[in-house]
Amino acid sequence: MPFEEEGGGTEVIPPSFEYVAPKTIPEAVSLLEKFGQNSKILAGGQSLIPVMKLRLASPTHLIDINRIDGLTYIKEGDGFLKIGALTRVSEIESSDLIKKKYFLLHDAAKEIADPTVRNLGTVGGNISHADPANDLPATMLASDAILVATGPKGQRTINAKDFFLDTFTTALTHEEILTEIRLPAYTPGTGSAYLKLEKRVGDFAIVGVAVQISLDKNGKVLRSGIGLTSVGPTAVKSTRAEEQLVGKKLTDETISRAAALASEDSNPTSDLRGPADYKKKMVRVLTTRALKKAYVRIVGGGEREE
């Protein structure tokens, strides 16, 4: 069915488009192939609809996947936490499983916009939109997530570090849909945290830092993950900071060095949210705090708060 423009205020009215609502993933993929580059997937719509209203995107066809069954779930299995792409952000925020084990996801989910956006916005949409100011991409990098894409040739998996190519650009082909997010299942000795600096509650991040660490029985770092929000053309994985921590105990010195490397790895630009130098300093501050918070959550037996 076509949606036509109404008179006046064209800057906030999207151009006309055709709306289709497939009921299966193969049908949705087929429609993407049929309509080509001028078609867009509609999930939560919290990112797509605003840019359409501003005419920054003008798809001729919207393919609404909300009627497809089987894309909304949060479960553990096969060594992973598995999240269906249509799972709402509010479901991550309220999930007892997420609250108990996956602190990083819960921290990030509750920081996203406001309750209305979280009730409608989807995990898959937030990630596949690839806005460097979105909160979930950095958590994917910090946790070494695996993203499952479904297309004409079936499913394929993409490591999070290879998924975000540029601003609003991912490794998904146009005919593919992000259908599942897989995070390594929680293991004892793992702690994580997401911290965000914003002008007002609900704003996009000035800077955000996602951290996940695992310690061995001697208190040395087995694995570390650090993802950064709003300080580059994509979410940034601070590989140097991660590598610096492995094999060491989390002392003030090792944390300070990792935070400095994370700051060096960031590449922010000056804008209305602040100058680039300020943002780099805030990366260092928030990385320090996030690492300490993640550590406290480990030694505190999984308590969420310091």
C-alpha positions as CSV (number, residue, x, y, z in Angstrom):
1,M,0.0,0.0,0.0
2,P,1.4,3.4,-0.9
3,F,1.9,6.1,1.7
4,E,1.6,9.5,0.1
5,E,2.9,12.9,1.3
6,E,0.5,15.2,3.0
7,G,0.6,18.9,2.3
8,G,3.1,21.2,4.1
9,G,6.1,20.6,6.2
10,T,7.9,18.3,3.7
11,E,11.0,18.4,5.8
12,V,9.3,16.1,8.3
13,I,7.2,14.0,6.0
14,P,8.9,11.1,4.2
15,P,8.4,10.6,0.5
16,S,5.8,8.0,-0.6
17,F,6.8,4.3,-0.3
18,E,5.3,0.9,-0.6
19,Y,4.9,-1.1,2.6
20,V,5.1,-4.9,2.7
21,A,5.0,-7.3,5.7
22,P,6.4,-10.7,5.0
23,K,5.7,-13.6,7.4
24,T,8.9,-15.6,7.0
25,I,12.6,-14.8,6.7
26,P,12.9,-16.4,3.2
27,E,10.0,-14.2,2.0
28,A,11.7,-11.1,3.4
29,V,15.0,-12.0,1.8
30,S,13.2,-12.6,-1.5
31,L,11.6,-9.1,-1.3
32,L,15.0,-7.5,-0.7
33,E,16.3,-9.3,-3.8
34,K,13.2,-8.2,-5.8
35,F,13.2,-4.5,-4.8
36,G,17.0,-4.0,-4.7
37,Q,18.9,-1.1,-3.1
38,N,15.8,1.0,-2.8
39,S,14.3,-1.2,-0.2
40,K,14.8,-1.1,3.6
41,I,14.1,-3.5,6.5
42,L,11.8,-2.0,9.1
43,A,12.2,-3.5,12.6
44,G,11.7,-1.1,15.5
45,G,11.9,1.9,13.2
46,Q,13.5,4.1,15.9
47,S,16.4,5.0,13.7
48,L,14.9,4.5,10.2
49,I,11.7,6.5,10.5
50,P,13.4,9.7,11.8
51,V,15.9,9.7,8.9
52,M,13.1,9.1,6.5
53,K,11.2,12.0,7.9
54,L,14.3,14.2,7.4
55,R,14.7,12.7,3.9
56,L,18.2,11.5,4.7
57,A,16.9,8.1,3.5
58,S,14.2,7.6,0.8
59,P,13.4,4.0,0.3
60,T,10.8,3.1,-2.2
61,H,9.8,-0.1,-0.3
62,L,9.7,-0.8,3.4
63,I,9.8,-4.4,4.4
64,D,8.4,-4.8,7.9
65,I,9.7,-8.0,9.5
66,N,7.7,-7.7,12.8
67,R,5.2,-10.3,11.7
68,I,8.0,-13.0,11.3
69,D,7.8,-15.5,14.1
70,G,10.9,-16.8,15.9
71,L,13.0,-13.7,16.0
72,T,12.3,-12.7,19.6
73,Y,14.1,-14.6,22.3
74,I,16.8,-14.5,25.0
75,K,18.3,-17.9,25.8
76,E,21.5,-19.8,26.5
77,G,22.6,-22.7,24.5
78,D,25.6,-24.3,22.8
79,G,28.0,-22.1,24.7
80,F,26.3,-18.8,23.8
81,L,23.8,-16.3,25.0
82,K,21.5,-16.1,21.9
83,I,19.3,-13.1,21.2
84,G,16.8,-12.9,18.4
85,A,17.2,-9.8,16.3
86,L,13.6,-8.6,16.9
87,T,14.1,-8.7,20.7
88,R,13.2,-5.3,22.1
89,V,15.8,-3.3,24.0
90,S,13.3,-3.2,26.9
91,E,13.3,-7.0,27.1
92,I,17.1,-6.9,27.5
93,E,16.7,-4.4,30.2
94,S,14.1,-6.4,32.1
95,S,15.5,-9.9,31.5
96,D,16.4,-11.7,34.8
97,L,19.0,-13.7,32.9
98,I,20.7,-10.6,31.5
99,K,20.6,-8.9,34.9
100,K,22.2,-11.8,36.7
101,K,25.0,-12.6,34.3
102,Y,25.4,-10.2,31.4
103,F,26.0,-6.9,33.1
104,L,27.4,-5.2,30.1
105,L,24.2,-5.7,28.0
106,H,22.0,-4.6,30.9
107,D,24.1,-1.5,31.6
108,A,23.9,-0.5,27.9
109,A,20.3,-1.3,27.4
110,K,19.1,0.9,30.3
111,E,21.2,3.8,28.8
112,I,19.5,3.8,25.4
113,A,17.2,6.8,24.9
114,D,14.0,6.6,26.8
115,P,11.3,3.9,27.7
116,T,9.3,4.6,24.5
117,V,12.4,4.0,22.3
118,R,13.5,1.0,24.3
119,N,10.0,-0.6,24.0
120,L,10.0,-0.3,20.2
121,G,13.7,-0.4,19.3
122,T,15.2,-3.8,18.6
123,V,18.6,-5.2,19.4
124,G,19.2,-6.2,15.8
125,G,18.1,-2.8,14.5
126,N,20.4,-1.0,16.9
127,I,23.4,-3.0,15.9
128,S,22.7,-3.2,12.1
129,H,22.1,0.5,11.9
130,A,25.8,0.9,12.7
131,D,25.5,4.4,14.1
132,P,28.8,5.0,16.0
133,A,26.8,6.8,18.7
134,N,24.5,3.8,19.3
135,D,25.3,2.0,22.6
136,L,25.1,-1.7,21.6
137,P,27.8,-1.9,18.9
138,A,30.6,-1.3,21.4
139,T,29.2,-4.0,23.7
140,M,29.3,-6.4,20.7
141,L,33.0,-5.6,20.2
142,A,33.8,-5.9,23.9
143,S,32.1,-9.3,24.3
144,D,33.4,-10.7,21.0
145,A,29.9,-11.3,19.7
146,I,29.0,-13.3,16.7
147,L,26.3,-11.9,14.4
148,V,24.2,-14.3,12.3
149,A,23.1,-13.0,8.9
150,T,20.4,-14.7,6.8
151,G,20.4,-14.2,3.0
152,P,19.7,-16.0,-0.3
153,K,22.4,-18.5,0.4
154,G,21.3,-19.3,3.9
155,Q,23.0,-18.3,7.1
156,R,26.5,-17.0,7.7
157,T,28.3,-15.8,10.8
158,I,30.2,-12.5,11.1
159,N,32.5,-11.7,14.0
160,A,31.6,-8.3,15.6
161,K,35.1,-7.0,14.9
162,D,34.5,-7.5,11.2
163,F,30.9,-6.3,11.1
164,F,31.1,-2.5,11.5
165,L,32.8,-1.2,8.3
166,D,31.9,2.5,8.4
167,T,29.3,4.9,9.6
168,F,25.9,3.3,8.9
169,T,27.7,0.6,7.0
170,T,28.1,-3.1,8.0
171,A,29.3,-6.3,6.5
172,L,25.7,-7.3,5.7
173,T,24.9,-7.5,2.0
174,H,21.7,-5.7,0.9
175,E,19.9,-9.1,0.6
176,E,20.9,-10.2,4.1
177,I,19.0,-9.7,7.4
178,L,20.6,-9.8,10.8
179,T,18.6,-12.6,12.5
180,E,20.6,-13.5,15.7
181,I,23.2,-12.2,18.1
182,R,25.4,-14.6,19.9
183,L,27.6,-13.7,22.9
184,P,29.9,-16.2,24.6
185,A,28.1,-17.6,27.5
186,Y,28.9,-16.3,31.0
187,T,31.6,-18.1,32.9
188,P,32.6,-17.6,36.6
189,G,35.4,-15.0,36.9
190,T,33.9,-12.7,34.2
191,G,32.9,-9.1,34.9
192,S,31.7,-6.3,32.6
193,A,30.4,-2.8,32.6
194,Y,29.2,-0.1,30.2
195,L,29.6,3.6,31.2
196,K,28.3,6.5,29.2
197,L,28.8,10.2,29.3
198,E,25.9,12.2,28.0
199,K,24.6,15.8,28.2
200,R,21.1,14.7,29.3
201,V,19.6,11.4,30.2
202,G,18.5,9.7,27.0
203,D,21.0,11.6,24.7
204,F,23.4,9.9,22.4
205,A,26.8,9.4,24.1
206,I,29.5,12.0,24.2
207,V,31.7,9.0,25.0
208,G,30.8,5.5,25.9
209,V,33.1,2.6,27.1
210,A,32.2,-1.1,27.1
211,V,34.5,-3.5,29.1
212,Q,34.4,-7.2,29.6
213,I,37.2,-9.1,31.5
214,S,37.7,-12.7,32.6
215,L,40.2,-13.6,35.4
216,D,41.9,-16.9,36.1
217,K,42.2,-18.4,39.6
218,N,45.3,-16.3,40.3
219,G,43.5,-13.1,39.5
220,K,45.3,-12.6,36.1
221,V,43.4,-11.5,33.1
222,L,42.6,-14.4,30.7
223,R,40.6,-12.3,28.3
224,S,39.7,-8.6,27.9
225,G,37.4,-6.7,25.6
226,I,37.1,-3.0,25.2
227,G,34.7,-1.2,22.9
228,L,34.2,2.5,22.5
229,T,31.1,4.5,21.5
230,S,31.0,7.9,19.7
231,V,34.7,8.3,19.2
232,G,35.2,7.2,15.6
233,P,33.3,6.6,12.3
234,T,32.3,3.2,13.8
235,A,32.3,1.7,17.3
236,V,36.0,1.2,18.1
237,K,37.6,-2.0,19.4
238,S,40.7,-1.0,21.4
239,T,42.8,-4.1,20.6
240,R,46.0,-2.6,22.0
241,A,44.3,-1.9,25.4
242,E,42.9,-5.4,25.4
243,E,46.2,-7.1,24.7
244,Q,48.0,-5.0,27.3
245,L,45.8,-6.4,30.1
246,V,46.1,-10.1,29.2
247,G,48.3,-12.1,31.6
248,K,48.4,-9.3,34.2
249,K,46.6,-8.6,37.4
250,L,44.3,-5.6,37.4
251,T,46.4,-3.1,39.3
252,D,46.1,0.7,39.2
253,E,49.2,0.7,36.9
254,T,47.8,-1.9,34.4
255,I,44.4,-0.2,34.3
256,S,46.0,3.2,33.8
257,R,48.1,1.9,30.9
258,A,45.1,0.2,29.3
259,A,43.0,3.4,29.7
260,A,45.7,5.4,28.0
261,L,45.9,3.0,25.1
262,A,42.1,3.1,24.7
263,S,42.3,6.9,24.6
264,E,45.0,6.7,21.9
265,D,42.9,4.3,19.9
266,S,39.9,6.6,19.8
267,N,39.5,9.0,17.0
268,P,36.8,11.5,17.9
269,T,35.8,14.6,16.1
270,S,34.9,18.0,17.6
271,D,31.2,18.7,17.5
272,L,28.3,20.2,19.6
273,R,28.9,17.5,22.2
274,G,32.5,18.6,22.8
275,P,36.0,19.0,21.4
276,A,38.0,16.0,20.3
277,D,40.7,16.4,23.0
278,Y,38.0,16.4,25.7
279,K,36.5,13.2,24.4
280,K,39.8,11.4,24.3
281,K,40.4,12.4,27.9
282,M,36.9,11.1,28.8
283,V,37.7,7.8,27.1
284,R,40.6,7.4,29.5
285,V,38.5,8.3,32.5
286,L,35.6,6.0,31.6
287,T,37.8,3.1,30.7
288,T,39.5,3.3,34.1
289,R,36.1,3.4,35.8
290,A,34.6,0.6,33.7
291,L,37.6,-1.7,34.3
292,K,37.4,-1.1,38.1
293,K,33.6,-1.7,38.0
294,A,34.0,-4.9,36.1
295,Y,36.6,-6.1,38.6
296,V,34.4,-5.3,41.6
297,R,31.6,-7.3,40.0
298,I,33.9,-10.3,39.8
299,V,35.3,-10.2,43.3
300,G,32.0,-9.2,44.7
301,G,30.4,-12.4,43.5
302,G,28.5,-10.9,40.6
303,E,26.9,-8.0,42.5
304,R,25.7,-5.4,40.0
305,E,26.6,-2.3,41.9
306,E,29.8,-1.1,43.4
